[in-house]
Amino acid sequence: MPEYLAPGVFIEETSFRHKSIEGVGTSVSSLVGPTRTGPLRGAPEVVTSYAEFERIFGDASDLSFSDASVAVPNYTAHAARAFFDNGGKQLYVARIAQGVNDATDDGSGSSATVAKSNAAVTDVSFQARFPGAMGNYTLELLWKESENLLTSTQLDMADEGETVFIHVQDFPTKDKYLKGVVQRKGANYEVVGTAITNISKAPTTLEIAKLPATTTRISRIRARRPANGVLADGTVAVLKLKKSVDLTTLNSNWILNSTTEPDSSPEFVGFINTKGDTLTLPKARNPKLAADLELPLAAFGNNLADIKSVAAFLLDLDVHRSDKNGEVVWRVAALTIAPGTAQSLDKVLSATPEKKAAQLAQPISCKLGANPTGAKVFAALEALYKQSDLMPPADSLDGPRYIIELSGGTDGKVPGAIDYAGEENDTNGSTGLVALEGIDDISIVMTPAAAAHESSHKAVLMEVQKHCRKMRYRIGIADSRQGMSLGEVRTFRNDFDDSRLALYYPWVVIADPTGKRNELAVPPAGFIAGVCVRTDVDRGVHKSPANEVVMGALRFEQEVNKFQQELLNPRRYFLYLERSIEKSTQWAVFEPNGEALWGNIRSGVEDFLFNEWKNGRLLGGTPKDAYFVRCDRSTMTQNDIDNGRMVCVVGVAALTPAEFVIFRIGQKTADA
């Protein structure tokens, strides 16, 4: 009630329309079953195409269960493909595995195991992010060199503690002769190393005041940051020279001594520091060195013309499905082995990515050992390489390939009813059918992979039945088992006398997309769910998903002469009406329970049902014949009103499929 505190004219907005009711969606489906990869816990992921399903949950290759004598077709993936081929739009997928309720948030703990790299190498370890045999990936490291990073800049004054190169002309040689690298300390420049001839036994400190200013140049010689990478302690780099040199006496102050091989271009592998002013060349990687060498890049001052390049090694990584020649399922570029940077292996390939897209699609993760350094990581990667690919036979035309294989990933055992049922877990994420409870929009539930295992099939369908009853507005699609006769299907159907389940028979024969077989029989659930969605969009939920083209089907496994649709579509339509009215009348809660509210509710429901009748979804020649709505004293007692209950009674005349179209034709005698 507004307050009027002073005399005046007050304009107020009001509404003379009742709240309208909007029909809810009926095309969102869900799929629960084993897949080749993907998360086991948490909110089910929605996919809008089969390509997206394949990116998150893997391809349609067979599953290898340890307690099954032969590989089992991936019926979950086949159902997803059939769903989208037949008009499906949105599909929520909950992956399960045997023992899924014991799994941790990263998927470990179930009977399905995670593929890993060689456990003996501890400084670097790779593993698949999700359990499953698909996780036995082959990683290929593609090393590439950056542009030449070496730069030389003339300065007026060096920074405190900076190592630079000083060019001095006309310096009195009777005192000192400088030919090396110096470092500023305070106002003086101290000679670094031993590259100074101390002629007059004077101290080895050069004072700026004694240097001829007109003939002295200070040069900063460093490696700059690569255009598509970073510099950090341990960044792998390669030093390329234009000439061969004698390295037997090489130290941190050096002059290149050319040999008689001017066409040779020697290379040295080392590590650059973060500042880009020091190149460390370990003897272990450069056999020509007498010892490990920590070389300031300023030492190149006199010999820049003889330096071909100083380039950082950048790393691209390809993840191949199965072997090294398999399809590349994921690729990441511009990695570095230097720890602690944004592009380091352990940051880019984190076991817990920050972005949702990476959480779903990133197939592998990487961890570094204790106290990692660039040298440790580089050595560990070399230990992980497959030697036969690193050093191909002499008669092979293939160059070296840096291959790392993951192994040990399995699909576990056949999931049972308890795995399909799932559990609620607010900490690590819910599993199975329980995980679907947090998504209101789902209207169809299917578990096609369960039909392949006779011992658990019935129990799984009972879990689906309980789930649909609990969620009220969902229909479960039940698949018959492969090879069932019509009599067996009827007997099986009697165990599920429930309008929340729709049993479909027979299986559908398709062309095997994996190429292992010419044809493959699969459960019909995916096809039916897709046809339901297509029919709902094209015609409406009142239309039976029958007499429709089944896309992707070669034929049925068994020929059926008569098909009984039962009450599937009347049931789905009633669920649609109930859910629409419930969802659109939430505003009435806590409203004053009186004639105004009752009239508003009646008008809203009547308008909604009139629209349904007008669109041909209700039976009857007039609205009065098609439906009625009562919400008044005749539907509520005083006790109901006193206890805050508003009761609205709705009746509708639903259409049923015209399954038997009968024409009676007789002969008529012509009139005279």
C-alpha positions in Angstrom: 0.0 0.0 0.0 1.6 3.3 -1.0 1.9 6.2 1.4 0.4 9.6 0.6 2.2 12.0 2.9 1.0 15.3 1.3 -1.9 16.4 -0.8 -1.3 16.1 -4.5 -2.0 14.0 -7.6 -0.4 10.6 -7.7 0.0 8.4 -10.8 0.4 4.7 -10.2 0.9 1.9 -12.6 -1.3 -1.2 -12.3 -1.9 -4.4 -14.3 -5.3 -5.6 -15.5 -3.8 -8.8 -17.0 -3.4 -12.1 -15.3 -0.1 -14.0 -15.2 0.4 -16.0 -18.4 1.6 -19.6 -18.5 4.4 -20.6 -20.8 4.9 -24.1 -22.1 8.1 -25.8 -20.8 10.6 -27.4 -23.1 10.4 -31.1 -23.8 13.4 -31.6 -26.0 16.2 -31.8 -23.5 17.4 -35.4 -23.1 20.0 -37.1 -20.9 22.3 -40.1 -21.3 23.9 -42.2 -18.6 26.5 -44.8 -19.3 30.1 -45.7 -19.8 32.3 -43.8 -22.3 35.9 -43.9 -23.3 36.9 -40.8 -21.4 35.5 -37.8 -19.7 34.7 -36.7 -16.1 33.0 -39.2 -13.7 31.8 -36.7 -11.1 30.1 -33.4 -11.0 27.2 -31.8 -13.0 26.6 -33.7 -16.2 27.9 -31.8 -19.3 25.5 -30.6 -22.0 26.5 -31.2 -25.5 24.8 -29.9 -28.6 26.4 -32.0 -31.3 28.1 -35.4 -31.7 31.4 -33.7 -32.4 31.2 -32.0 -29.0 30.3 -35.3 -27.4 33.3 -36.9 -29.0 35.6 -34.1 -27.9 34.6 -34.5 -24.2 33.7 -38.2 -23.9 35.7 -39.8 -26.6 34.9 -41.6 -29.9 32.7 -44.6 -30.5 35.5 -47.3 -30.3 34.7 -50.4 -28.4 35.1 -50.6 -24.6 37.3 -53.2 -23.0 35.9 -54.4 -19.7 38.1 -56.6 -17.7 35.2 -59.0 -16.8 34.0 -59.2 -20.3 35.4 -61.9 -22.6 35.3 -59.6 -25.7 35.3 -55.9 -26.4 31.8 -54.4 -26.0 30.5 -51.8 -28.5 30.3 -48.3 -27.1 26.5 -48.1 -27.0 26.6 -44.8 -25.2 28.5 -43.1 -28.0 26.3 -44.8 -30.7 23.2 -43.5 -28.9 24.6 -40.0 -28.8 25.3 -40.1 -32.5 21.8 -41.4 -33.2 20.2 -38.8 -31.0 21.8 -35.9 -33.0 21.3 -37.6 -36.4 17.6 -37.8 -35.7 17.0 -34.2 -34.6 18.3 -34.0 -31.0 19.3 -30.6 -29.8 20.6 -30.8 -26.2 22.0 -33.9 -24.5 23.2 -34.0 -20.9 25.7 -36.8 -20.5 26.7 -38.5 -17.2 29.7 -40.8 -17.6 29.9 -43.8 -15.2 32.3 -46.6 -14.6 32.2 -49.6 -12.2 32.9 -48.3 -8.8 32.2 -44.7 -9.8 30.8 -43.9 -6.3 34.3 -44.7 -4.9 36.1 -42.4 -7.3 37.7 -39.1 -6.2 37.1 -35.8 -7.9 39.9 -36.6 -10.5 38.3 -39.9 -11.4 40.8 -42.2 -9.7 39.5 -44.9 -7.3 37.0 -46.6 -9.7 37.8 -49.8 -11.4 38.8 -47.8 -14.5 42.4 -46.7 -14.2 44.4 -43.7 -15.4 47.1 -44.0 -18.0 50.5 -42.6 -17.0 54.1 -42.1 -18.3 57.1 -44.1 -17.0 56.8 -44.0 -13.2 60.6 -44.4 -12.8 61.1 -40.8 -14.1 60.0 -38.5 -11.3 61.2 -35.1 -12.4 58.5 -35.0 -15.1 55.3 -37.1 -15.2 52.4 -37.1 -17.7 49.1 -38.8 -17.2 45.6 -38.8 -18.7 43.2 -36.5 -16.9 40.4 -39.1 -16.9 40.5 -42.9 -16.4 39.9 -45.1 -19.4 41.7 -47.1 -22.1 41.5 -44.1 -24.4 43.9 -42.4 -22.0 46.8 -44.5 -23.4 47.8 -41.6 -25.6 51.0 -41.1 -27.5 52.5 -37.7 -26.9 54.8 -36.1 -29.5 57.0 -33.2 -28.6 57.8 -30.9 -31.5 60.8 -28.8 -30.7 61.3 -25.6 -32.7 63.7 -22.7 -32.5 62.7 -19.1 -31.9 64.1 -16.2 -33.9 67.6 -15.0 -33.2 67.3 -13.5 -29.7 70.8 -12.0 -29.4 70.7 -8.2 -29.3 73.4 -5.5 -28.7 72.5 -2.1 -27.4 75.0 0.8 -26.7 74.6 2.5 -23.4 75.9 5.6 -21.7 76.1 3.9 -18.3 75.5 0.3 -17.1 73.1 -0.6 -14.3 74.4 -1.5 -10.9 75.6 -5.2 -11.0 75.0 -5.5 -14.8 77.5 -7.3 -16.9 78.4 -5.4 -20.1 81.1 -5.3 -22.7 83.4 -2.3 -22.9 85.1 -1.2 -26.1 88.2 0.9 -25.3 90.5 2.5 -27.9 93.8 4.3 -27.3 94.0 3.0 -23.7 97.5 3.3 -22.3 98.8 -0.2 -22.7 101.6 0.5 -20.3 99.1 0.3 -17.5 96.5 -2.3 -18.6 95.2 -4.0 -21.7 91.5 -4.9 -21.5 89.9 -7.5 -23.8 87.1 -9.1 -21.8 83.9 -8.4 -19.9 83.5 -6.0 -17.1 80.8 -5.5 -14.4 79.8 -2.3 -12.8 80.3 -2.0 -9.0 79.5 1.4 -7.8 81.4 4.0 -9.8 83.9 1.5 -11.0 84.0 -1.3 -13.6 85.5 -4.5 -12.3 87.1 -6.9 -14.7 85.2 -10.3 -14.7 87.4 -13.4 -15.0 91.1 -13.3 -16.0 91.0 -11.7 -19.5 93.2 -8.8 -18.6 96.9 -8.3 -19.0 98.1 -6.5 -15.9 101.3 -4.9 -17.2 102.2 -2.5 -14.4 101.0 -4.7 -11.5 98.2 -2.2 -10.9 94.9 -3.2 -9.3 92.4 -5.0 -11.6 89.8 -2.2 -11.3 89.2 0.3 -14.1 88.0 3.6 -12.9 85.7 5.4 -15.2 87.7 8.6 -14.8 90.7 7.0 -16.3 89.0 5.7 -19.4 89.1 8.0 -22.4 85.5 9.0 -22.7 85.6 9.8 -26.4 86.9 6.3 -27.3 84.9 4.2 -24.8 81.6 2.4 -25.7 79.5 0.3 -23.4 77.4 -2.4 -25.0 74.6 -4.5 -23.4 74.4 -7.9 -25.1 71.4 -10.0 -24.1 68.9 -12.4 -25.3 65.4 -10.8 -25.7 62.1 -12.5 -25.1 60.9 -14.7 -28.0 57.9 -13.3 -29.9 55.8 -16.3 -29.0 57.4 -17.5 -25.8 59.0 -16.5 -22.5 62.4 -16.3 -20.9 62.9 -17.9 -17.5 65.6 -19.6 -15.6 66.1 -22.9 -17.4 64.8 -21.9 -20.9 66.5 -24.2 -23.3 68.5 -22.4 -25.9 70.9 -23.3 -28.8 74.1 -21.3 -29.6 75.0 -21.5 -33.3 78.3 -20.3 -34.6 79.3 -19.5 -38.1 82.7 -21.1 -37.7 84.2 -24.0 -35.9 86.2 -22.9 -32.8 88.7 -24.4 -30.5 86.8 -24.9 -27.2 89.5 -26.7 -25.2 90.4 -23.5 -23.3 87.0 -21.8 -23.4 86.1 -19.9 -20.3 83.8 -16.9 -19.4 86.1 -14.5 -21.2 86.9 -15.7 -24.7 87.7 -14.8 -28.2 86.6 -17.1 -31.0 89.6 -18.8 -32.7 88.6 -19.9 -36.1 89.8 -23.3 -37.4 90.3 -24.5 -41.0 86.6 -25.4 -41.4 84.9 -22.1 -42.3 81.8 -23.9 -43.7 81.1 -25.8 -40.5 78.3 -24.4 -38.2 78.8 -25.9 -34.7 75.9 -25.8 -32.2 75.8 -25.8 -28.4 72.8 -26.5 -26.3 72.3 -24.7 -22.9 70.0 -22.8 -20.7 69.3 -19.0 -20.6 68.4 -17.2 -17.3 65.5 -14.9 -16.8 67.4 -11.7 -17.5 68.7 -13.2 -20.7 72.3 -12.2 -20.0 73.8 -15.6 -19.2 74.0 -18.8 -21.2 74.9 -21.9 -19.2 76.4 -24.7 -21.4 76.6 -28.0 -19.5 79.4 -30.4 -20.6 76.9 -33.3 -20.4 75.1 -31.8 -23.5 78.2 -30.4 -25.2 81.0 -33.1 -25.3 83.5 -30.7 -26.8 83.5 -28.6 -23.7 86.2 -29.2 -21.1 83.7 -28.4 -18.2 80.4 -26.8 -17.6 80.5 -23.2 -18.7 78.5 -20.2 -17.4 78.9 -17.8 -20.2 77.8 -14.1 -20.0 76.4 -13.1 -23.3 78.4 -9.9 -23.0 81.5 -12.1 -23.8 80.4 -12.1 -27.4 81.3 -8.4 -27.7 84.3 -8.7 -29.9 82.8 -11.6 -31.9 79.2 -10.8 -32.8 80.0 -11.3 -36.4 80.9 -14.9 -35.8 77.7 -15.7 -33.9 75.0 -17.1 -36.2 72.2 -17.0 -33.5 71.2 -17.6 -30.0 67.7 -19.1 -30.1 65.3 -20.4 -27.5 63.8 -23.8 -27.9 60.0 -23.6 -27.9 57.8 -26.7 -27.6 54.6 -27.8 -29.2 52.9 -30.9 -28.0 50.6 -33.2 -30.0 48.4 -35.8 -28.3 47.8 -38.8 -30.6 45.0 -41.2 -30.2 46.6 -44.7 -29.7 49.9 -44.8 -31.5 52.3 -42.1 -32.9 50.6 -42.2 -36.3 47.1 -41.9 -34.9 44.8 -39.0 -35.1 45.9 -35.8 -33.2 43.1 -35.3 -30.7 44.6 -32.3 -29.0 47.4 -29.8 -29.5 49.1 -27.1 -27.4 51.8 -24.7 -28.7 54.6 -22.5 -27.3 55.3 -24.4 -24.2 58.6 -24.0 -22.3 60.3 -26.4 -19.9 61.4 -23.6 -17.7 59.5 -24.0 -14.4 57.5 -21.3 -12.8 56.3 -19.5 -16.0 52.8 -19.1 -17.4 53.8 -21.4 -20.4 55.6 -24.1 -18.4 54.5 -27.7 -18.8 52.9 -28.0 -15.3 51.0 -24.7 -15.7 49.5 -25.2 -19.1 48.9 -28.9 -18.5 47.6 -28.5 -15.0 45.7 -31.4 -13.4 43.0 -28.8 -12.3 42.6 -26.3 -15.2 40.9 -23.0 -14.3 38.9 -22.7 -17.4 35.8 -24.9 -17.9 36.7 -25.6 -21.5 40.1 -26.9 -20.5 38.6 -29.0 -17.7 36.5 -30.9 -20.2 38.7 -31.1 -23.3 42.3 -31.2 -22.0 43.2 -34.9 -22.2 46.5 -34.9 -20.2 48.2 -33.3 -17.3 51.8 -32.8 -16.3 53.5 -32.6 -12.9 57.1 -31.6 -12.1 59.2 -33.1 -9.4 60.6 -31.4 -6.3 62.8 -28.4 -6.9 62.4 -28.4 -10.6 65.0 -26.7 -12.9 65.1 -26.4 -16.7 68.0 -28.9 -16.8 66.1 -31.5 -14.7 63.0 -31.2 -16.8 65.1 -31.5 -20.0 66.9 -34.6 -18.8 63.6 -36.1 -17.6 62.0 -35.6 -21.0 65.0 -37.3 -22.6 64.5 -40.3 -20.3 60.8 -40.5 -21.3 61.4 -40.5 -25.0 60.9 -43.8 -26.9 64.4 -44.6 -28.0 63.4 -46.5 -31.2 61.8 -43.3 -32.5 64.5 -41.0 -31.2 67.2 -42.9 -33.1 65.5 -44.5 -36.2 67.5 -47.1 -38.2 70.2 -45.8 -40.5 68.2 -47.1 -43.6 65.1 -45.3 -42.4 63.9 -42.1 -44.2 62.3 -40.9 -41.0 63.9 -38.3 -38.8 64.0 -38.5 -35.0 60.7 -38.1 -33.3 60.3 -37.2 -29.6 57.6 -39.7 -28.5 56.3 -40.3 -25.0 53.8 -43.1 -24.5 51.2 -43.3 -21.7 50.1 -46.7 -20.5 48.0 -48.5 -17.9 44.6 -46.9 -18.7 41.7 -49.3 -18.5 37.9 -49.2 -18.8 37.5 -51.2 -15.6 34.6 -53.6 -15.1 31.1 -53.6 -16.4 29.1 -51.0 -14.5 26.2 -52.2 -12.3 22.9 -50.8 -11.2 24.5 -49.1 -8.2 26.9 -47.3 -10.6 24.0 -46.1 -12.8 22.0 -45.0 -9.7 25.0 -42.9 -8.5 25.4 -41.0 -5.2 25.0 -37.4 -4.0 28.3 -35.8 -3.0 28.5 -32.1 -2.5 32.3 -32.2 -2.0 33.6 -34.1 -5.0 30.4 -34.0 -7.2 27.5 -36.3 -7.6 27.5 -39.3 -10.0 25.1 -41.3 -12.2 21.4 -40.6 -12.2 21.7 -38.6 -9.0 23.8 -36.1 -10.9 20.8 -35.4 -13.2 18.6 -34.3 -10.3 20.0 -30.8 -10.3 19.0 -30.1 -13.9 15.3 -29.1 -14.2 15.0 -29.0 -18.0 15.6 -32.7 -18.6 12.5 -34.6 -19.9 13.9 -37.8 -21.4 16.3 -40.3 -19.6 18.1 -43.2 -21.4 20.7 -45.8 -20.4 21.2 -47.8 -23.7 24.5 -49.4 -22.6 22.8 -51.3 -19.8 20.8 -53.3 -22.3 24.0 -55.1 -23.3 24.4 -56.9 -19.9 21.5 -59.2 -19.0 22.6 -59.7 -15.4 22.1 -56.0 -14.5 19.7 -54.7 -17.1 16.5 -55.1 -15.1 18.1 -53.5 -12.0 19.3 -50.5 -14.0 15.8 -49.9 -15.4 14.4 -50.0 -11.9 16.8 -47.2 -11.0 15.6 -45.2 -14.0 12.0 -45.9 -13.0 12.7 -44.6 -9.4 14.5 -41.5 -10.8 11.7 -40.6 -13.2 9.1 -40.9 -10.4 11.2 -38.9 -8.1 11.7 -36.1 -10.7 8.0 -36.3 -11.7 8.3 -34.8 -15.1 10.6 -37.2 -16.9 10.1 -40.2 -19.1 12.7 -43.1 -19.2 13.3 -44.9 -22.5 13.8 -48.6 -21.8 15.6 -50.7 -24.3 15.0 -54.4 -24.9 18.0 -56.7 -25.0 19.5 -57.8 -28.2 18.0 -60.8 -29.8 14.8 -60.9 -27.7 11.8 -62.5 -29.3 8.5 -60.6 -29.2 7.2 -63.0 -26.5 10.3 -62.3 -24.3 9.8 -58.6 -24.7 6.1 -58.8 -23.6 7.2 -60.8 -20.5 9.9 -58.3 -19.8 7.5 -55.4 -20.2 5.2 -56.8 -17.5 7.9 -56.2 -14.9 7.6 -52.5 -15.6 3.9 -51.5 -15.5 4.7 -47.8 -15.3 3.6 -45.0 -17.5 7.0 -43.3 -16.8 8.9 -45.9 -18.8 8.6 -46.5 -22.5 9.9 -49.9 -23.7 11.2 -50.0 -27.3 11.9 -53.1 -29.4 13.7 -54.2 -31.6 17.4 -53.1 -31.9 18.4 -51.0 -34.9 21.1 -52.1 -37.3 23.5 -49.4 -38.4 26.7 -49.2 -40.4 29.6 -49.5 -37.9 31.2 -46.0 -37.7 34.4 -47.6 -36.2 35.0 -49.7 -39.3 35.6 -52.9 -37.3 32.4 -54.4 -38.6 30.2 -53.8 -41.6 27.1 -53.6 -39.5 26.3 -53.2 -35.9 23.0 -53.7 -33.9 22.5 -51.0 -31.3 19.7 -50.2 -28.8 16.9 -48.0 -30.1 16.9 -45.4 -27.3 19.1 -42.8 -29.0 17.0 -42.9 -32.2 13.7 -42.7 -30.2 14.9 -39.7 -28.2 16.1 -37.9 -31.3 12.8 -38.6 -33.1 10.8 -37.3 -30.0 12.8 -34.1 -30.1 12.3 -33.6 -33.8 8.5 -34.3 -33.5 8.2 -32.0 -30.5 9.8 -29.2 -32.5 8.1 -29.8 -35.8 4.6 -30.8 -34.6 4.4 -30.6 -30.8 4.6 -32.9 -27.8 1.1 -34.1 -28.4 2.2 -35.8 -31.7 3.3 -39.4 -31.4 6.9 -40.0 -32.4 5.8 -42.7 -34.8 5.5 -43.0 -38.5 8.8 -41.0 -38.7 11.9 -41.6 -40.7 14.7 -43.1 -38.5 17.9 -41.5 -39.8 21.0 -43.7 -39.8 19.2 -47.0 -39.6 19.8 -49.7 -42.2 17.0 -51.9 -40.9 15.6 -53.4 -37.7 17.2 -56.4 -36.1 13.9 -58.2 -36.1 10.9 -57.5 -38.3 7.8 -56.5 -36.3 4.4 -56.6 -38.0 2.5 -54.7 -35.4 3.7 -51.9 -33.2 1.9 -50.8 -30.1 2.7 -47.3 -29.0 0.8 -47.6 -25.7 0.3 -44.4 -23.8 3.7 -42.8 -24.3 2.5 -39.6 -25.9 -0.6 -39.0 -23.8 1.8 -39.5 -20.8 4.5 -37.1 -22.2 1.8 -34.5 -23.0 0.3 -34.7 -19.5 3.8 -34.2 -18.0 4.2 -31.2 -20.3 1.0 -29.7 -19.1 1.7 -30.3 -15.5 5.2 -29.0 -15.6 4.2 -25.9 -17.6 1.4 -25.0 -15.1 3.5 -25.7 -12.1 6.5 -23.6 -13.3 4.4 -20.6 -14.4 2.3 -20.4 -11.3 5.1 -20.2 -8.7 4.2 -16.5 -8.4 1.0 -17.5 -6.5 2.9 -18.8 -3.5 2.4 -16.4 -0.5 -0.3 -14.4 -2.4 -3.5 -13.7 -0.4 -5.6 -16.8 -0.9 -8.9 -15.3 -2.0 -11.2 -14.7 -4.9 -8.8 -12.4 -6.8 -6.0 -15.0 -6.7 -8.4 -17.8 -7.8 -9.7 -15.8 -10.7 -6.2 -14.9 -11.8 -5.2 -18.6 -11.7 -8.3 -19.7 -13.6 -7.8 -17.1 -16.3 -4.1 -18.0 -16.8 -4.7 -21.8 -17.0 -7.7 -21.3 -19.3 -5.8 -19.1 -21.7 -2.9 -21.7 -21.8 -5.3 -24.6 -22.5 -7.2 -22.5 -25.1 -4.0 -22.0 -26.9 -3.3 -25.8 -26.7 -6.8 -26.6 -28.1 -6.4 -24.0 -30.8 -3.2 -25.6 -32.0 -5.0 -28.9 -32.3 -3.4 -30.6 -29.3 -6.7 -31.3 -27.4 -9.8 -33.3 -28.4 -13.1 -31.5 -28.7 -15.0 -29.2 -31.1 -15.2 -26.4 -28.5 -13.0 -25.3 -25.6 -15.8 -26.5 -23.3 -15.4 -30.0 -24.7 -11.6 -29.9 -24.6 -10.9 -28.8 -21.1 -12.3 -27.3 -17.9 -10.6 -25.3 -15.1 -12.1 -24.9 -11.6 -10.6 -22.9 -8.8 -13.2 -21.7 -6.3 -15.1 -22.7 -3.3 -16.1 -25.9 -5.0 -12.5 -27.1 -5.0 -11.5 -25.9 -1.6 -12.9 -26.4 1.9 -12.6 -23.8 4.6 -10.0 -26.0 6.2 -7.9 -25.9 3.0 -8.1 -22.1 3.0 -7.3 -21.8 6.7 -4.2 -24.0 6.1 -3.0 -22.0 3.1 -3.9 -24.5 0.4 -5.2 -23.3 -2.9 -6.7 -26.2 -5.0 -7.2 -25.9 -8.8 -8.8 -28.7 -10.7 -8.0 -29.1 -14.4 -9.4 -31.6 -16.8 -8.3 -32.1 -20.4 -9.3 -34.4 -23.3 -6.0 -35.6 -24.7 -5.6 -36.8 -28.2 -4.3 -40.4 -28.8 -2.5 -41.6 -31.9 -4.6 -42.9 -34.7 -3.0 -46.3 -34.8 -5.8 -48.1 -36.5 -7.1 -46.2 -39.5 -10.2 -47.9 -40.8 -12.2 -47.2 -44.0 -15.5 -48.9 -44.4 -16.6 -48.9 -48.0 -19.9 -50.3 -49.3 -21.6 -50.3 -52.7 -24.4 -47.8 -53.2 -27.2 -48.2 -55.7 -27.7 -45.2 -57.9 -31.0 -43.3 -57.4 -33.4 -43.1 -60.2 
